[in-house]
Structures are given as structure tokens and as C-alpha cells.
Amino acid sequence: MEHLDYLDDESDFYGDKETQRRSLRKMKELDVHQYWANHAHLINVIAINKTVSDKVKEISSEGKTLNVIPINPKPKMAAVLDPYNPLARLGWAKQLGETSSEFLRRVPPLTTLTSDGWIWCANPYARRDRKPEDPDEAYLGRMRQLLSAYIEKKNKLAQQNPTMAPGTITRRLLSDRELLKEEIHEGAKKANMTCGKWMLFPTTEDMPRVWLQTVEAVSAGKLGVMAKVATECKPGSNDRLICIYTEDFTDAVDVRKQLETMADLHLVQRQGGRPIYYKADVYTYLDIYSDNPYGLKASQYSSKDIFAVPETKIKAAESKPQKRLVDGSSFKTRESPFKKR
């Protein structure tokens, strides 16, 4: 019997086009936090609220309940720069004039759902002379072609050598992978797509404290250019993803600086504990995750590797000599200072 998909996109199950547009408009206009507040008397809402412990629900105005380190902007920085919020029109982002604790009370990360799946906080003292970072489709298209060419070469090598072990094929293509990574990184700089993020995975129980501390630091201009927390866990996981963004994933000194700040705030441990990883946004755009078929590392840095290397070694890696590309343009040779020798 032929399979019939009664719920495909063309089905009347979703209503006509006008009904769908009206439903989408209502969804966008819905204030989830206000909805739950208005329905607090319902038995299902009461039951859900009881599953969230009072310890993480109640946050004092000073942030003492969650044991975070209060942070204020440096007087000199606050005097020179007027705070600016690029996320002012986003209802589920921190706004100027509200404290971090007020923000978490207004948009509680444990129970808030948003249309994009994230809650945001921007650094109001971040650089403003930098152009907004939007996906450069021309660059992404070129990189996808290079990735496809690599897979074709890998498959051809495997077909020509059917008895060759996969590990041997991987080693044979080492220089191709290094060139591929170089092209991605250098192309990202030319396309103004150098944003990257440190990724934290606190448990649901610890997430409010970690998020509050992150918001405190970011909104005071002490950490990253922006941060976000996922509104839900991945299926089968009790962890919530928190991303702390930096402007340039090729700037190893700044990447380490942000990590050091996180360690000072007890968001990550310098020794022992669970390591965290840093990933460039372009790798996400190109669907390069762990166990990708290109053999590329999905993350560019790890806290374990960085803390194992003196900071002076990283600064030395930043001052390596210039190298010429085929088209005559130049770039700095950036051999990872964390590479084991």
C-alpha cells in the first residue's frame, strides 16, 4: 500500500494560508513569561513550578542566593563609553538599566521559552566600529566546494587502495587537511566572519548560577562581546549550553584572556574539572561537528590545552613571520601553540 503523509506541508491540517499567517503572528506576539504568570493558578503550572527548587528560583537583588561575584564596570571605561545595547529590541535579552538579577527574574532561564531557543546578553561596552557579522554566502559557498573536493579526493584514494586502512588514508591527506583549515580560517577573516565562542555545559541545577555570573561579567564589559543560554536541554541530557562570544577566533591572546576571566569567576577550573571548548562560528555554518568526514577538529581551543601552556608562548605564536598566498596576499602563520611536540 502506498504511504500517504497526511501531515505534509501542503496538508489542510495546518489550515489555509491566512490561518497559518495568523497563527504565526500570535506565536511571535506571545510573551511566554507573562502567559505562565497569568496561569499560575492552574494545577499543571503549580505542578511544574514545584519541580524547580526554591534555591534556584529565588534570586536576591544582590545575587547572594546564587553565590556569584558582583562586578561593576571600570569607572574609566564607563566614563569614556556610553553603554549601548544592540539587543534592545529583543524581549528576551538583558536591557540597559536592569540589574543582572532583575533580568533573571524577568526572563528566568529555567522556565522561559523563546522563538529562537536562546536568552541573550550583550556587552554594552564592546567595540562599535566593527561591522555586524552576517553570513557571507559567497565565502560559505567556496568553502563548501573545498570541503566537497576534499571528500572526493578521499573517496578516490580509498577506491584506488581498497586494502588501505582508514587511518593510513587519513595520514596521507594530512597536508590537504591543513590547507583546508588554512583556507577556512583565512577566508573567514576576509569575509568578516571571525566570531567564535567558548561553550559551557552546566547542569540544569547549576545553570542559573553560571548564567547569572556570566551576565554580571558580560554586562559589566569584563567578558566577551555577547553571551547566550539555551532555553532547553538537548534530548537525553541534563546540561544547558551557554555560549560566550569573542570577536576573532584567530586571536589566541584574546581567546585566552576570556578564558582566564572565566576561571577567575569560577566558571571553569584551571586544573582538573571538566574542560570546555571554543568553536568558531564558521565551523557551525559549514556543519563541521565532531566526527566530521573531513577529519577536522570541530573546536579550535580547549581550556585543558590552554592552561597547560604559559601565556608567553601564546603571545610568541602571534608574532610569527608573514607567509605568502598564491594570490599575493599575506597572512600570519598561526601554528597552534597548543600542539603537542
DOLUMDREN-273058 format. One line per field, with one value per residue: residue number from 1; residue in three letters; x negated, y negated, z negated of N, C-alpha, C, O in turn. Coordinates in pm, whole numbers. Each point is the difference from the previous one (the first is absolute). Example, Ala and Ser with C-alpha at 12.3 -4.5 7.8 and 13.67 -1.06 7.14 Angstrom:
2
seq	1  2
type	ala  ser
n.x	-1319  139
n.y	569  -107
n.z	-780  138
ca.x	89  -82
ca.y	-119  -119
ca.z	0  -6
c.x	-90  77
c.y	-120  -109
c.z	0  -73
o.x	-104  -51
o.y	2  -111
o.z	-66  -17
***
This chain:
341
seq	1  2  3  4  5  6  7  8  9  10  11  12  13  14  15  16  17  18  19  20  21  22  23  24  25  26  27  28  29  30  31  32  33  34  35  36  37  38  39  40  41  42  43  44  45  46  47  48  49  50  51  52  53  54  55  56  57  58  59  60  61  62  63  64  65  66  67  68  69  70  71  72  73  74  75  76  77  78  79  80  81  82  83  84  85  86  87  88  89  90  91  92  93  94  95  96  97  98  99  100  101  102  103  104  105  106  107  108  109  110  111  112  113  114  115  116  117  118  119  120  121  122  123  124  125  126  127  128  129  130  131  132  133  134  135  136  137  138  139  140  141  142  143  144  145  146  147  148  149  150  151  152  153  154  155  156  157  158  159  160  161  162  163  164  165  166  167  168  169  170  171  172  173  174  175  176  177  178  179  180  181  182  183  184  185  186  187  188  189  190  191  192  193  194  195  196  197  198  199  200  201  202  203  204  205  206  207  208  209  210  211  212  213  214  215  216  217  218  219  220  221  222  223  224  225  226  227  228  229  230  231  232  233  234  235  236  237  238  239  240  241  242  243  244  245  246  247  248  249  250  251  252  253  254  255  256  257  258  259  260  261  262  263  264  265  266  267  268  269  270  271  272  273  274  275  276  277  278  279  280  281  282  283  284  285  286  287  288  289  290  291  292  293  294  295  296  297  298  299  300  301  302  303  304  305  306  307  308  309  310  311  312  313  314  315  316  317  318  319  320  321  322  323  324  325  326  327  328  329  330  331  332  333  334  335  336  337  338  339  340  341
type	met  glu  his  leu  asp  tyr  leu  asp  asp  glu  ser  asp  phe  tyr  gly  asp  lys  glu  thr  gln  arg  arg  ser  leu  arg  lys  met  lys  glu  leu  asp  val  his  gln  tyr  trp  ala  asn  his  ala  his  leu  ile  asn  val  ile  ala  ile  asn  lys  thr  val  ser  asp  lys  val  lys  glu  ile  ser  ser  glu  gly  lys  thr  leu  asn  val  ile  pro  ile  asn  pro  lys  pro  lys  met  ala  ala  val  leu  asp  pro  tyr  asn  pro  leu  ala  arg  leu  gly  trp  ala  lys  gln  leu  gly  glu  thr  ser  ser  glu  phe  leu  arg  arg  val  pro  pro  leu  thr  thr  leu  thr  ser  asp  gly  trp  ile  trp  cys  ala  asn  pro  tyr  ala  arg  arg  asp  arg  lys  pro  glu  asp  pro  asp  glu  ala  tyr  leu  gly  arg  met  arg  gln  leu  leu  ser  ala  tyr  ile  glu  lys  lys  asn  lys  leu  ala  gln  gln  asn  pro  thr  met  ala  pro  gly  thr  ile  thr  arg  arg  leu  leu  ser  asp  arg  glu  leu  leu  lys  glu  glu  ile  his  glu  gly  ala  lys  lys  ala  asn  met  thr  cys  gly  lys  trp  met  leu  phe  pro  thr  thr  glu  asp  met  pro  arg  val  trp  leu  gln  thr  val  glu  ala  val  ser  ala  gly  lys  leu  gly  val  met  ala  lys  val  ala  thr  glu  cys  lys  pro  gly  ser  asn  asp  arg  leu  ile  cys  ile  tyr  thr  glu  asp  phe  thr  asp  ala  val  asp  val  arg  lys  gln  leu  glu  thr  met  ala  asp  leu  his  leu  val  gln  arg  gln  gly  gly  arg  pro  ile  tyr  tyr  lys  ala  asp  val  tyr  thr  tyr  leu  asp  ile  tyr  ser  asp  asn  pro  tyr  gly  leu  lys  ala  ser  gln  tyr  ser  ser  lys  asp  ile  phe  ala  val  pro  glu  thr  lys  ile  lys  ala  ala  glu  ser  lys  pro  gln  lys  arg  leu  val  asp  gly  ser  ser  phe  lys  thr  arg  glu  ser  pro  phe  lys  lys  arg
n.x	-84  131  -224  142  -93  84  -202  81  -199  -2  -109  190  -142  -136  137  187  -10  210  96  -55  100  209  12  -31  180  160  -42  35  218  -16  146  -183  -167  18  -91  -226  -91  10  -186  -59  178  -99  178  93  144  210  139  91  180  175  50  126  -202  74  -84  119  146  -70  85  -170  104  -14  203  105  202  -24  25  131  -122  40  148  -199  164  -137  -72  -199  6  23  -208  -127  31  73  84  -99  211  -181  -27  -78  -74  -201  195  -77  37  -211  125  -11  -178  -48  94  -208  -46  -60  -217  -153  -17  -138  -223  189  -208  59  50  -194  197  -166  50  -117  168  51  -170  107  -207  91  -171  70  -135  168  -165  -68  -215  54  -114  196  18  -60  183  -208  191  -44  3  194  72  -87  87  191  -34  -50  174  120  -84  48  203  25  -82  133  172  -54  -30  189  81  -102  112  65  -204  39  -179  186  -62  10  199  67  -91  104  175  -172  -137  71  -61  -207  -37  50  -138  -178  36  6  -193  -128  63  -62  -217  -62  35  -206  -154  -36  205  -29  -12  8  -98  181  -106  70  -65  138  -88  -144  145  163  -63  23  207  73  -79  111  196  -17  -55  159  147  -129  91  115  208  -194  59  -50  212  -68  221  -111  139  -149  104  -220  83  145  84  -190  -83  -107  104  -216  127  -212  141  -86  -139  -151  125  7  183  -190  -96  71  -80  -214  -38  65  -160  -159  65  -12  -206  -55  84  -209  -89  -195  -7  -100  94  -76  93  196  -101  -126  201  -187  183  -135  31  -204  -107  37  -109  -205  117  -105  71  87  -215  -115  153  47  139  192  -182  126  -149  62  185  -197  193  104  109  209  168  47  142  -223  56  -159  64  145  -72  -97  150  23  -173  169  -182  -71  222  -142  154  144  167  -137  199  42  -160  142  -224  170  -222  126  85  190  -89  127  -125
n.y	120  -87  -27  18  -151  123  82  66  -36  192  104  115  174  -52  130  -127  -52  -15  192  77  -97  71  190  -12  -70  153  131  -92  22  208  -76  87  -150  -133  86  16  -189  -22  110  -200  -110  -54  133  -37  -174  31  110  -120  -130  140  -19  -187  94  47  204  152  80  90  -180  53  -156  99  94  -111  -70  -158  -129  -182  25  -90  -50  -95  -116  69  -49  106  214  36  -21  187  180  -96  20  192  -68  127  27  -200  49  32  74  123  -222  66  -58  -145  -6  160  15  30  -107  -216  -30  22  -200  -157  20  49  -19  -44  -217  -116  -79  94  -207  -135  -15  -214  38  -196  23  -206  45  -57  165  135  133  -213  21  127  52  -96  114  -61  126  82  -90  -220  -145  -81  -171  -205  -116  -106  -198  -177  -101  -143  -209  -131  -94  -187  -192  -109  -121  -207  -156  -94  -168  -200  -82  133  19  -165  25  60  165  203  104  101  202  172  45  119  89  206  170  84  137  217  127  85  183  196  100  111  210  150  60  155  205  -34  161  -201  -49  -73  224  -143  202  -121  137  -212  64  172  188  101  123  75  186  207  89  92  206  170  69  132  216  150  66  161  139  133  -19  65  130  215  -42  214  -36  193  -22  71  157  45  36  28  -205  24  57  -155  -8  14  -154  72  -170  105  -169  57  109  -173  -91  85  -172  -68  116  -45  -168  46  94  -134  -113  109  -10  -181  37  84  -124  -78  218  -110  36  144  165  -101  155  -184  -28  13  -132  79  -223  -91  10  -181  -195  26  -86  -181  207  15  59  -192  -33  -192  88  -100  -118  146  118  -209  -11  16  28  185  -6  -82  115  114  -158  26  -130  40  187  -35  -81  164  119  -130  79  143  119  -187  25  97  -164  169  -24  132  105  -172  145  -50  9  124  -13  177  -180  40  -105  184  -44
n.z	0  158  4  -174  138  -170  -51  200  98  117  -169  57  16  176  120  -2  219  80  67  206  178  48  118  224  120  43  180  205  56  80  -152  97  33  180  186  20  87  223  62  -84  86  198  22  204  7  -76  139  169  -45  4  218  -14  12  -209  -38  115  -152  -193  103  -135  -122  -201  19  -169  67  158  -182  27  187  -203  160  -44  98  165  -207  -29  -74  -222  -89  15  -132  188  -207  67  33  39  -223  67  206  -95  83  173  31  -37  -178  171  -135  149  -203  -80  -192  16  51  -166  -100  82  -29  -111  -80  -212  -27  -12  77  118  71  -138  -151  55  -145  32  84  -10  140  -205  -77  60  75  28  -65  -177  186  52  -191  206  -30  -21  75  27  -174  -81  124  -37  -172  45  100  -130  -99  125  17  -176  -18  121  -87  -143  78  73  -160  -75  128  -27  -179  167  87  144  -132  -109  -142  98  7  -190  -44  99  -134  -77  152  59  -136  24  176  -33  -122  110  126  -107  -62  145  52  -156  15  149  -87  -81  39  -94  74  -210  -8  -176  -5  -55  -145  -26  -205  44  -85  138  116  -140  -111  88  -4  -191  -50  92  -85  -182  35  50  -154  -88  150  -141  83  96  175  -48  -65  -15  -28  -14  174  153  -123  -7  205  -169  41  -117  202  -124  196  -63  103  15  45  182  -53  -159  150  144  -93  87  107  202  175  57  144  211  127  88  184  197  91  120  205  24  166  -77  49  -172  -198  155  -115  -26  126  32  96  128  6  161  -15  34  -197  -129  26  -92  -172  -81  48  -206  -17  -21  159  -112  -154  63  -54  -114  -121  -58  -126  -111  -112  70  198  7  -93  189  77  -10  -176  -153  -106  -170  -197  -123  -119  -184  -118  31  59  104  29  141  24  26  -151  -121  1  -137  -67  -170  -11  76  -11  44  -106  115  178  11  -180
ca.x	84  -79  -2  53  -39  114  -39  -107  16  112  124  93  -5  -51  87  -40  -114  35  0  -140  -62  54  -58  -141  -3  31  -114  -106  43  21  -98  9  -12  127  100  -10  40  146  62  -68  96  35  -62  -120  -105  -44  -81  -129  -77  -50  -117  -116  -28  1  -139  -37  106  -3  -127  6  -44  -147  -55  -65  58  -70  -144  -77  -91  51  -97  39  -90  -107  43  -61  69  137  -3  -36  97  140  47  88  52  46  113  105  134  26  63  -64  -139  -19  14  -72  80  43  -111  -5  101  130  12  33  137  90  -14  -62  -53  49  138  33  -16  -7  17  -128  -60  -110  13  -120  -57  -107  -96  35  -121  -77  -31  114  -49  -5  122  77  -46  106  -55  -40  37  -101  -110  46  11  -137  -50  71  -61  -128  29  45  -118  -79  69  -19  -138  -6  69  -78  -116  49  36  -123  -75  107  -52  -65  74  51  -98  -106  58  7  -137  -38  68  -31  -31  125  83  -61  31  143  20  -59  93  119  -33  -36  121  89  -45  34  146  47  74  -101  60  -6  53  -26  125  14  111  38  122  119  3  -103  8  33  -117  -99  53  0  -138  -35  68  -69  -129  19  66  -96  -107  -120  -7  58  78  140  18  137  23  108  120  31  -110  11  66  -85  -105  42  -86  44  -112  -22  -105  -60  -59  -110  6  -92  -50  -142  -76  -20  -24  130  73  -50  40  138  -2  -55  107  96  -59  6  140  37  84  -80  -114  -130  -55  105  134  44  -51  96  -54  29  29  27  135  -3  8  142  64  -42  41  -118  15  -90  12  33  -71  -120  -109  -35  44  116  -31  -133  -75  59  -54  -107  -122  -45  -55  -124  -103  -20  58  -106  -15  109  -33  -106  61  69  -96  -73  -19  104  -13  71  94  -18  48  -86  36  -80  68  -93  -2  54  -8  59  -96  38  -34  -97  -125
ca.y	-120  -123  -81  -135  -88  -88  -122  -70  -145  -39  50  -96  19  -122  -110  -68  -90  -109  58  21  -131  -49  81  -40  -133  17  65  -99  -101  61  -19  126  -27  -59  105  86  -79  -13  131  60  71  130  111  44  -99  19  123  -28  -89  74  78  -89  -26  -140  -49  -59  -88  -128  -69  -130  -110  -8  121  79  133  89  -8  -51  -110  -125  -67  -132  -49  -89  -140  -64  49  -51  -144  -24  61  11  136  16  136  37  92  -74  34  142  8  98  -39  -96  -139  -100  -52  105  76  139  76  -41  65  141  9  -31  108  113  95  137  20  -81  53  -111  44  43  102  -56  -124  -72  -114  -62  -87  -137  -78  63  -86  -31  -34  124  24  117  124  75  107  -34  119  27  68  131  81  42  97  127  62  55  117  105  45  84  129  69  50  107  117  51  67  126  90  45  82  65  69  -99  -27  -137  -85  -31  -99  -126  -54  -42  -127  -99  -130  -51  -50  -124  -105  -24  -80  -131  -71  -36  -106  -123  -47  -55  -137  -86  -11  -59  103  51  18  134  1  102  70  57  93  25  78  -84  -50  -103  -96  -138  -66  -24  -102  -128  -48  -38  -127  -102  -33  -51  -132  -95  -20  74  134  21  -105  39  134  53  128  77  8  141  96  93  125  95  -68  -89  -117  -114  -65  -144  -43  -131  -33  -93  -56  56  130  13  -76  94  -75  -41  121  40  -103  26  122  -36  -70  102  74  -90  -5  137  62  111  26  0  136  96  -40  27  -102  -61  -11  -121  33  -111  7  47  146  32  -29  101  131  77  40  111  116  -42  83  -67  20  -128  -17  -89  -113  -55  -7  61  -59  88  -27  -137  -15  78  -74  -136  -105  -59  83  -36  -131  21  59  -106  -86  79  -74  3  101  -46  87  5  -123  -112  -56  58  31  49  142  19  136  -1  9  108  125  79  26
ca.z	0  10  -124  14  -110  -18  -68  70  0  84  -58  -61  -144  -59  36  123  -17  -91  -135  -38  -27  -126  -107  -16  -61  -142  -64  -16  -96  -131  -107  -73  -144  -43  9  -119  -117  2  -21  -116  -85  59  -71  72  -22  -139  -3  64  -86  -115  41  -2  -140  -43  -1  129  46  -67  12  -67  85  -1  59  -104  -10  92  -28  112  -31  58  86  48  107  -44  11  116  119  -2  25  140  90  -39  28  116  6  135  -12  -73  49  -25  -131  -86  -20  -110  42  -77  -110  -92  -55  46  -74  53  131  -19  -50  112  99  -72  100  -18  46  117  135  96  139  56  -87  -78  -77  40  -73  79  -69  43  20  108  115  86  133  77  77  -45  62  66  83  137  75  103  -70  -43  120  40  -98  21  118  -43  -83  92  75  -92  -12  127  2  -101  55  112  -58  -59  110  64  -96  -79  -119  -86  -123  -7  -67  97  93  -75  -7  136  32  -104  59  58  -111  -51  97  -10  -122  28  90  -78  -95  70  66  -102  -31  113  7  -125  -73  -94  -132  -57  -137  -101  -28  -134  -8  -140  -20  -17  -137  -18  110  -38  -58  105  89  -72  -5  137  28  -81  61  135  -4  -58  97  -42  61  132  65  -10  -56  11  -65  63  -83  -25  10  112  -41  -70  -74  -109  10  79  69  -11  92  -27  129  20  136  100  -44  34  -100  -112  -124  -52  -36  -132  -97  -40  -80  -131  -72  -43  -111  -116  -43  -36  103  49  -88  68  -11  -31  40  137  93  91  135  76  138  91  58  139  -2  -17  128  96  -52  -41  -139  -33  89  137  99  50  -94  -62  -138  -2  -88  26  -126  -119  -122  -48  76  -22  -134  -7  71  -54  84  84  119  89  57  98  120  72  69  99  125  103  103  119  69  145  63  -38  -129  -108  -125  -101  -24  -134  -51  -133  -109  -88  67  -76  72
c.x	-88  11  50  -38  110  -39  -117  32  119  135  84  4  -43  92  -44  -111  27  0  -142  -69  48  -60  -145  -11  29  -117  -109  36  14  -116  12  -2  131  111  -1  42  152  71  -61  94  35  -79  -128  -116  -55  -91  -137  -88  -59  -120  -126  -26  -1  -141  -37  109  -13  -139  12  -54  -151  -64  -63  50  -76  -151  -83  -87  54  -110  57  -94  -110  44  -53  72  141  5  -25  108  141  46  100  44  52  121  119  141  37  52  -67  -152  -8  5  -84  92  52  -123  6  108  141  26  39  138  100  -1  -70  -47  51  135  37  -23  2  8  -130  -72  -112  46  -134  -44  -116  -90  26  -122  -89  -24  122  -44  -5  133  73  -43  119  -64  -30  23  -102  -118  41  14  -135  -53  69  -54  -133  21  45  -117  -87  63  -19  -141  -16  64  -79  -122  41  35  -125  -82  99  -50  -65  87  47  -99  -113  48  5  -138  -45  56  -28  -24  124  90  -56  29  147  31  -51  95  124  -30  -31  121  97  -39  37  150  60  90  -93  56  -12  47  -59  133  -5  122  34  124  118  5  -98  11  38  -117  -102  48  0  -142  -47  60  -65  -127  15  58  -89  -117  -126  -17  71  73  150  6  145  8  118  118  40  -126  17  66  -100  -110  60  -81  65  -123  0  -118  -47  -85  -121  3  -79  -59  -147  -88  -14  -19  133  84  -43  43  141  8  -51  105  103  -53  4  141  53  101  -70  -120  -129  -63  111  135  28  -53  112  -70  47  19  30  137  0  7  144  74  -31  33  -119  11  -99  30  44  -85  -130  -121  -47  48  113  -23  -143  -88  72  -65  -116  -131  -55  -66  -129  -117  -16  52  -104  -19  108  -30  -109  56  70  -94  -83  -8  113  -31  85  95  -24  41  -80  36  -74  86  -106  9  46  -4  48  -108  30  -34  -107  -122  -68
c.y	-125  -80  -141  -81  -104  -134  -69  -149  -47  38  -113  15  -129  -120  -64  -100  -113  48  21  -131  -56  75  -37  -136  9  61  -102  -103  56  -28  122  -22  -56  106  88  -75  -10  132  73  82  139  113  49  -95  13  122  -22  -85  73  86  -84  -41  -149  -59  -69  -93  -140  -59  -136  -107  -13  124  92  143  100  -11  -41  -116  -128  -72  -133  -42  -86  -145  -70  40  -57  -149  -32  50  -4  141  3  145  33  93  -66  39  146  15  95  -22  -98  -142  -92  -49  106  77  142  84  -35  67  146  19  -26  111  118  108  142  23  -78  76  -119  55  48  102  -50  -119  -71  -109  -54  -83  -144  -88  60  -100  -22  -34  123  23  122  125  79  111  -49  125  35  76  142  95  52  106  136  73  65  125  117  58  91  140  82  61  116  128  64  77  135  101  56  93  70  68  -97  -31  -145  -96  -42  -105  -137  -65  -51  -139  -109  -139  -64  -59  -131  -116  -38  -89  -142  -84  -47  -119  -132  -58  -63  -144  -96  -24  -63  98  68  25  146  -4  112  63  65  92  29  88  -95  -62  -116  -112  -142  -75  -35  -111  -138  -57  -45  -136  -114  -47  -63  -141  -106  -25  76  134  2  -121  29  140  43  132  68  11  143  84  81  128  96  -62  -87  -129  -108  -68  -150  -35  -141  -37  -92  -44  78  131  21  -77  85  -72  -42  120  47  -100  25  125  -27  -71  99  81  -84  -4  139  62  121  17  2  139  94  -49  31  -107  -59  -26  -128  38  -125  18  56  153  46  -24  108  143  89  27  112  119  -39  79  -62  21  -129  -3  -102  -121  -44  -5  82  -62  84  -30  -139  -15  80  -73  -140  -105  -61  77  -34  -133  13  56  -106  -84  77  -76  18  107  -44  106  -6  -132  -122  -63  74  33  49  151  24  147  -2  10  116  137  74  30  123
c.z	0  -128  30  -123  -18  -62  70  6  80  -62  -59  -151  -70  28  131  -29  -98  -146  -49  -33  -134  -118  -25  -67  -151  -76  -28  -108  -141  -93  -91  -151  -55  1  -125  -126  -9  -32  -120  -88  53  -66  68  -22  -141  -10  59  -91  -120  35  2  -143  -31  6  129  52  -58  5  -65  91  3  61  -101  -4  87  -11  122  -46  63  78  45  111  -59  18  124  128  7  31  147  96  -59  32  115  8  140  -2  -69  42  -24  -143  -96  -9  -116  55  -88  -112  -94  -48  53  -68  47  135  -16  -60  112  104  -67  97  -16  65  125  129  97  142  62  -88  -88  -82  12  -97  81  -92  46  26  111  113  87  142  90  70  -56  77  53  86  142  85  109  -61  -41  119  45  -95  16  122  -36  -84  87  79  -86  -10  128  7  -98  53  114  -50  -58  109  69  -89  -95  -127  -98  -121  -2  -66  93  99  -67  -6  136  34  -102  58  62  -109  -55  94  -7  -121  20  87  -76  -90  70  74  -97  -34  112  9  -125  -77  -101  -140  -44  -144  -85  -37  -138  0  -146  -7  -18  -138  -19  103  -43  -60  107  94  -66  -6  137  35  -75  71  138  -3  -65  94  -31  72  134  58  -9  -60  19  -74  69  -96  -31  9  128  -50  -65  -82  -109  2  84  60  -24  91  -37  121  -10  147  103  -50  35  -99  -125  -133  -62  -42  -138  -107  -51  -87  -140  -85  -52  -118  -128  -59  -38  96  61  -93  80  -2  -41  49  146  94  84  133  68  146  82  62  142  6  -18  131  104  -45  -33  -150  -30  90  141  100  50  -92  -66  -145  -2  -90  24  -125  -106  -122  -54  69  -30  -137  -17  63  -62  97  93  129  103  68  105  130  84  86  101  132  99  105  119  55  149  65  -40  -132  -110  -119  -97  -10  -143  -38  -143  -107  -93  59  -79  86  -57
o.x	-97  109  -47  28  4  81  -85  107  50  105  -54  68  46  -28  -106  -40  -88  -45  -32  -75  -79  -30  -44  -89  -64  -28  -61  -88  13  -116  91  77  45  87  105  59  56  115  4  -46  61  -116  -96  -115  -121  -101  -99  -119  -106  -73  -111  86  -35  -16  -71  -26  28  -97  86  -72  -55  -122  -76  -76  -20  -73  -95  23  3  -114  117  -117  20  52  72  26  46  99  49  29  22  -21  85  -83  107  62  84  92  110  -72  9  -78  97  -57  -28  120  45  -93  100  64  85  112  88  64  105  105  -118  80  -7  31  107  -102  80  -21  2  -108  -70  98  -105  79  -90  44  -23  14  -115  68  80  84  -27  107  -63  -25  75  -112  87  -82  -20  -48  -75  -29  -14  -62  -63  -5  -30  -74  -39  -7  -57  -71  -19  -17  -69  -56  -7  -35  -73  -24  -2  -85  9  78  -44  120  -69  -10  -50  -75  -30  -13  -69  -60  71  55  17  64  76  30  36  77  63  20  46  79  49  19  68  86  44  44  122  108  -20  -76  8  24  -27  100  -87  99  -19  80  -19  43  29  -65  -62  -18  -52  -78  -35  -20  -72  -69  -19  -25  -69  -47  26  -91  -106  -106  119  2  83  -97  89  -100  99  -18  86  -99  110  -12  -107  -85  113  7  77  -99  101  -107  81  -101  -8  67  39  -83  -63  -123  83  38  20  71  83  35  27  79  54  11  47  76  27  16  120  82  64  -44  -5  -70  80  9  -82  26  104  -123  105  -77  76  40  96  54  40  81  84  -42  2  -29  -80  114  71  -107  -75  -113  -110  106  -15  62  -86  -123  120  -117  -96  -105  -121  -106  -74  -115  99  -6  33  -38  -24  22  1  -48  18  44  -115  82  79  -116  103  -34  -78  -63  32  -79  -49  109  -109  109  -63  104  -41  -84  -76  28  -103  11  -106
o.y	-8  -20  -65  38  -100  -93  -59  -43  -111  -33  -99  -76  -28  -110  34  -16  -38  -71  -27  -8  -55  -60  -10  -22  -69  -37  2  -51  -77  24  8  60  41  1  27  58  6  1  123  85  81  -18  37  43  -9  -3  47  26  -37  44  54  -61  -82  -120  -100  -76  -99  61  -79  30  -52  5  90  91  115  56  70  -58  -9  -5  -8  38  -67  -36  -77  -83  -40  -50  -100  -65  45  48  -88  91  -48  25  68  -7  43  -28  -19  94  -71  -29  32  -17  -33  24  42  84  88  40  49  103  64  35  25  53  79  113  23  67  -92  119  84  48  80  -66  64  -54  74  -54  -31  -113  -41  -102  90  -24  -11  -16  94  -5  60  -16  -58  92  117  98  95  119  117  97  104  123  110  98  115  121  98  100  121  114  97  109  122  105  98  120  117  75  -36  19  40  -25  -88  -116  -113  -91  -102  -121  -102  -75  -101  -98  -121  -103  -91  -111  -117  -96  -97  -119  -112  -95  -106  -122  -97  -85  -112  -106  -9  -37  122  33  92  -108  110  -71  82  -27  112  5  -119  -114  -94  -104  -95  -119  -112  -86  -99  -120  -99  -87  -109  -120  -96  -88  -119  -76  -32  62  -29  -108  -89  76  -84  70  -65  15  24  -40  11  34  25  72  -46  -79  29  -22  -67  59  -89  65  -86  62  5  1  91  12  -5  53  16  -6  40  40  -12  6  52  25  -12  37  52  -19  16  83  85  -98  52  37  -29  -98  61  -118  63  3  -56  78  -87  112  66  56  104  83  31  97  120  -87  38  19  75  48  65  -33  -5  55  -110  -104  80  3  25  -38  -55  -10  -17  -60  -22  44  -69  19  -44  -57  3  -15  -72  -34  19  -71  -37  -87  94  30  -64  118  -82  -42  -112  -76  111  -54  43  56  -50  65  -85  89  28  103  -58  32  39
o.z	-75  -53  93  -113  72  -1  -66  -44  -23  55  -50  -69  -111  -46  53  -115  -77  -89  -116  -97  -76  -104  -115  -83  -80  -114  -107  -69  -95  34  -82  -75  -107  -87  -59  -91  -109  -42  -8  -76  -71  -36  -68  -12  -21  -69  -55  -15  -50  -90  8  -64  85  21  -2  94  68  -46  38  95  97  15  37  -33  -40  82  36  -106  123  -44  39  -1  -101  105  64  87  108  53  52  100  -113  112  14  -13  38  104  -60  -81  35  -96  -121  -17  -29  106  -116  20  -110  76  59  63  11  30  72  23  6  56  26  77  95  39  57  16  -18  23  91  35  -62  35  -11  -77  38  -101  117  46  15  9  22  87  120  -59  -47  120  -76  48  66  -2  31  57  22  -11  36  42  -15  2  47  13  -24  24  48  4  -6  43  28  -16  12  55  12  -17  40  48  -117  -93  -108  14  51  40  -9  36  63  18  7  76  -4  -49  -2  20  -34  -44  13  10  -43  -25  21  -7  -41  5  34  -21  -25  45  -12  -48  5  -91  81  -54  48  -12  -29  68  -47  93  -27  -16  -73  -14  49  28  2  40  63  21  11  54  56  12  32  72  16  -34  54  -10  9  -59  19  6  14  -16  34  -120  -84  61  54  -117  54  -53  11  -94  92  -70  20  -13  -22  27  -89  83  116  -91  -54  5  -91  -104  -121  -100  -82  -111  -120  -94  -98  -120  -113  -90  -108  -121  -26  -40  61  -61  112  94  -89  74  69  -22  19  8  -32  56  -43  32  41  95  53  41  84  62  25  -82  85  44  67  -36  74  36  -56  -32  53  21  37  10  9  3  -55  -65  -15  -11  -96  -11  -20  122  110  102  120  120  100  108  120  90  26  26  -9  28  -20  10  48  98  40  -55  21  -17  40  1  -93  -10  -79  6  -91  -59  -37  118  47
***
